[in-house]
């Protein structure tokens, strides 16, 4: 069994206490945050999103994740219920201090977006 020192646990909690997810528009996806000594990692599931249509960038301490999709035309006939959303989304996340904003990497593979943000 591995143990985690209390000081390390408190440091980790302080690192994430100012991290805030804002502006969830058009998508409801859970977000995972984890870190090591060199990087902060953020991952989220984004099924059915093409890698060429996603825009991920950091500006003024916020991580922005945007995707624009054209709404598909409804089939002929009357629609009784519509629960499948197919449109744009935007996610904005306030990053903790100590992140290199100009050196970010991201990958979208099989519907999972993974973002790597190096620490200063």
C-alpha positions, 0 to 999 in steps of 0.5 A: 500500500502506498502512503501519501504524506499529509503535507503533500496532500495539503499541497495538492488540495491548495493547488486545485482549490482555485481551479474552477470550471466555468461556462459549460455551454452545450455539453455535459462532460465530466472533467478529471484533473491530476498532476505530477511534478512537471505537468497538470493533466486535464481529461474529459470525454468528448464523443463524436467530436472531430479533432480538426474541429476543436480549439483548445488554448490558454488565455489570461489564466483560463483554459478554453475548449471550443468546438463548433458543429453544424446542426443536422437537419431533422428528418421529415415528420413531426418530432415528439422529443429531442434529447440528442444535442448536436451543436457547438460547445464551449468550456472555460476552466480557471487554471491554478497559478504556476502553469506555463500558458504558452506551452500546452499540448492536447490530444483527442483520441477515441473521444477522450481529450487529454490536455497537458499543461507544464508547470513553471 
